[in-house]
Amino acid sequence: MNRLLIAVLTVLIFGAGYVTRLWNEHDRPVPPPPAAIGSEFTRSPAPSSGEKDVRKAVSVNRQNLVTDIEKARPNIESYRKQLHELDAEFDHQIMAILTPDQQAKFIQRQKRNEERRTTREAKEAADPAPLSDEQILRLQQIPLFNVLWSITVTTRLERLNRDLELDAAQQSRARELLLARREKFLALVDSSPPPTVSLSELASRTQKLGPAASAK
């Protein structure tokens, strides 16, 4: 089941035409260029005529989407809670194998990630405009990027090693912890009925799912 899930997710994500710049920022999955980081919460510049034609072909039924979110909300809240617990457990386990200097670097890294998240949320709160169809679709893709990141042990280990300069013994232990977390994460995904995962980012943004502004 896990192997099938990995294969399906990989096809979905790469088939969507996105690039894997996600590895550069774990906490900030990057949408396809030329969109800037955090652009899902800002107004987009006026599209060219060709871009308008493409956007007309992509339409989001917002009423149905809100209905789907409300039906799935208990599962979404449970998924997010358990995911947070998995992350906290993994952070605690990693801290236990680090030297004091490495622990300080790890804490600083987590602090930067939290600051970036807070900044994004503040920008979003400051913009009262409803999300565009493109922004909604992008927010449905972000959880799939996060799933791919969570199950890619080698890439996450390389990121940890790059940031913390782990020795051989630490790398071996970190790999074990990443493998264990992957199994727990896959079990969580398996137990979360669709569309729990894909709507997990949109669930806290239903107030911005009103009618989109008319394209000019």
VMD Tcl script that draws the C-alpha trace (Angstrom):
set ca {
  {0.00 0.00 0.00}
  {2.79 2.43 0.94}
  {4.68 1.82 -2.30}
  {1.52 2.40 -4.31}
  {0.82 5.60 -2.41}
  {4.32 6.88 -3.10}
  {4.03 6.11 -6.80}
  {0.63 7.79 -7.11}
  {1.77 10.90 -5.27}
  {4.89 11.18 -7.39}
  {2.86 10.98 -10.61}
  {0.36 13.55 -9.34}
  {2.98 16.04 -8.30}
  {5.40 15.81 -11.17}
  {2.57 15.38 -13.64}
  {1.20 18.73 -12.51}
  {4.27 20.37 -14.04}
  {5.84 21.64 -10.83}
  {9.59 21.67 -10.20}
  {11.26 20.42 -7.06}
  {12.62 23.66 -5.69}
  {10.76 22.54 -2.56}
  {14.00 21.00 -1.30}
  {15.47 24.48 -0.79}
  {12.75 25.46 1.67}
  {11.09 22.61 3.54}
  {8.53 24.85 5.17}
  {7.73 26.77 2.00}
  {6.78 24.63 -0.98}
  {7.52 26.71 -4.06}
  {4.88 27.07 -6.76}
  {5.86 26.94 -10.43}
  {7.78 29.93 -11.81}
  {7.35 32.79 -12.36}
  {5.23 33.07 -9.19}
  {7.18 34.50 -6.27}
  {7.35 32.90 -2.84}
  {4.22 33.76 -0.88}
  {2.43 35.02 -4.01}
  {-0.58 32.85 -3.23}
  {-1.58 35.49 -0.68}
  {-1.00 38.59 -2.83}
  {-2.71 40.07 -5.84}
  {-1.26 38.88 -9.15}
  {-0.24 41.29 -11.94}
  {-2.52 41.61 -14.94}
  {-2.16 38.45 -17.05}
  {-1.39 38.48 -20.76}
  {-4.10 37.52 -23.23}
  {-2.66 34.00 -23.52}
  {-2.62 33.58 -19.75}
  {-6.23 34.76 -19.57}
  {-7.29 32.06 -22.03}
  {-5.59 29.40 -19.87}
  {-7.13 30.74 -16.67}
  {-10.61 30.73 -18.18}
  {-10.23 27.00 -18.67}
  {-9.52 26.52 -14.95}
  {-12.58 27.17 -12.82}
  {-13.18 26.43 -9.15}
  {-16.65 25.77 -7.79}
  {-16.21 27.63 -4.53}
  {-19.55 26.66 -3.01}
  {-18.84 22.97 -3.53}
  {-15.33 23.43 -2.20}
  {-16.58 25.02 1.01}
  {-19.12 22.21 1.39}
  {-16.38 19.61 0.93}
  {-14.18 21.35 3.50}
  {-16.94 21.48 6.11}
  {-17.74 17.79 5.59}
  {-14.06 16.85 5.91}
  {-13.23 19.33 8.69}
  {-13.14 16.80 11.58}
  {-10.74 14.63 9.57}
  {-8.69 17.65 8.52}
  {-8.34 18.88 12.11}
  {-7.36 15.39 13.26}
  {-4.82 15.08 10.43}
  {-3.22 18.46 11.18}
  {-3.09 17.70 14.92}
  {-1.42 14.32 14.40}
  {0.97 15.79 11.85}
  {2.00 18.46 14.35}
  {2.58 15.75 16.95}
  {4.74 13.77 14.50}
  {6.84 16.84 13.78}
  {7.25 17.64 17.47}
  {8.26 14.05 18.21}
  {10.81 14.02 15.41}
  {12.30 17.36 16.48}
  {12.68 16.05 20.04}
  {14.38 12.88 18.80}
  {16.77 14.80 16.54}
  {17.70 17.21 19.32}
  {18.70 14.22 21.46}
  {21.45 13.15 19.03}
  {22.95 16.61 18.47}
  {25.84 18.36 20.16}
  {25.11 21.64 21.99}
  {26.36 23.67 19.01}
  {24.22 21.65 16.62}
  {21.21 22.02 18.90}
  {21.63 25.79 18.80}
  {21.72 25.69 14.98}
  {18.66 23.45 14.87}
  {16.70 25.73 17.21}
  {17.68 28.74 15.10}
  {16.54 26.96 11.96}
  {13.17 26.16 13.53}
  {12.87 29.77 14.66}
  {13.47 31.04 11.12}
  {10.85 28.66 9.78}
  {8.33 29.89 12.34}
  {9.10 33.54 11.51}
  {8.54 32.86 7.81}
  {5.23 31.19 8.57}
  {4.14 34.10 10.76}
  {5.11 36.60 8.07}
  {3.10 34.75 5.43}
  {0.05 34.58 7.68}
  {0.32 38.30 8.43}
  {0.45 39.14 4.71}
  {-2.56 36.94 4.10}
  {-4.54 38.53 6.92}
  {-3.73 42.02 5.60}
  {-5.25 41.24 2.18}
  {-9.07 40.98 2.37}
  {-9.44 39.95 -1.27}
  {-10.85 36.49 -2.00}
  {-8.38 33.91 -3.26}
  {-8.16 33.56 -7.02}
  {-8.83 30.22 -8.68}
  {-5.10 29.85 -9.28}
  {-4.31 30.51 -5.63}
  {-6.90 27.93 -4.55}
  {-5.47 25.30 -6.87}
  {-1.97 26.07 -5.64}
  {-3.06 25.67 -2.02}
  {-4.46 22.26 -2.92}
  {-1.07 21.30 -4.40}
  {1.02 22.42 -1.41}
  {-0.02 19.49 0.84}
  {1.04 17.07 -1.91}
  {4.46 18.70 -2.00}
  {4.65 18.32 1.77}
  {3.73 14.63 1.47}
  {6.51 14.09 -1.05}
  {8.98 15.90 1.21}
  {7.94 13.80 4.20}
  {8.54 10.48 2.45}
  {11.85 11.42 0.77}
  {14.31 10.30 3.43}
  {17.54 10.83 1.48}
  {16.75 14.44 0.60}
  {15.70 15.31 4.16}
  {18.86 13.69 5.51}
  {20.99 15.68 3.07}
  {19.26 18.86 4.23}
  {19.90 18.04 7.89}
  {23.52 17.19 7.17}
  {23.99 20.40 5.22}
  {22.53 22.56 7.99}
  {23.99 20.74 11.01}
  {27.15 18.97 9.70}
  {26.29 15.59 11.19}
  {29.03 13.03 11.76}
  {28.72 9.47 10.44}
  {27.07 8.10 13.59}
  {24.59 10.98 13.70}
  {23.72 10.52 10.03}
  {23.01 6.84 10.62}
  {20.77 7.61 13.58}
  {19.04 10.47 11.76}
  {18.25 8.14 8.85}
  {16.68 5.66 11.28}
  {14.54 8.43 12.77}
  {13.49 9.66 9.32}
  {12.52 6.15 8.23}
  {10.48 5.66 11.40}
  {8.75 9.01 10.90}
  {7.98 8.14 7.27}
  {6.22 4.94 8.31}
  {4.15 6.82 10.88}
  {3.36 9.54 8.38}
  {2.27 7.07 5.70}
  {0.04 5.35 8.24}
  {-1.52 8.75 9.00}
  {-2.11 9.47 5.31}
  {-3.56 5.99 4.79}
  {-6.01 6.55 7.65}
  {-7.09 10.00 6.39}
  {-9.92 9.65 3.85}
  {-9.81 11.89 0.76}
  {-9.95 14.85 0.42}
  {-8.47 15.36 3.90}
  {-4.89 15.95 2.79}
  {-5.55 18.05 -0.30}
  {-7.89 20.39 1.61}
  {-5.71 20.70 4.73}
  {-4.28 24.10 3.69}
  {-7.60 25.54 2.51}
  {-9.55 24.53 5.60}
  {-8.37 27.58 7.56}
  {-9.14 29.92 4.64}
  {-12.83 29.36 3.96}
  {-13.47 33.05 4.68}
  {-11.40 33.84 1.57}
  {-13.30 31.48 -0.71}
  {-15.94 33.98 -1.70}
  {-16.49 34.99 -5.33}
  {-13.23 35.84 -7.10}
  {-12.69 39.31 -8.48}
  {-13.63 39.58 -12.13}
  {-10.66 39.39 -14.50}
  {-10.09 42.50 -16.60}
}
mol new
graphics top color blue
foreach p $ca { graphics top sphere $p radius 0.5 }
foreach p [lrange $ca 0 end-1] q [lrange $ca 1 end] { graphics top cylinder $p $q radius 0.2 }
display resetview
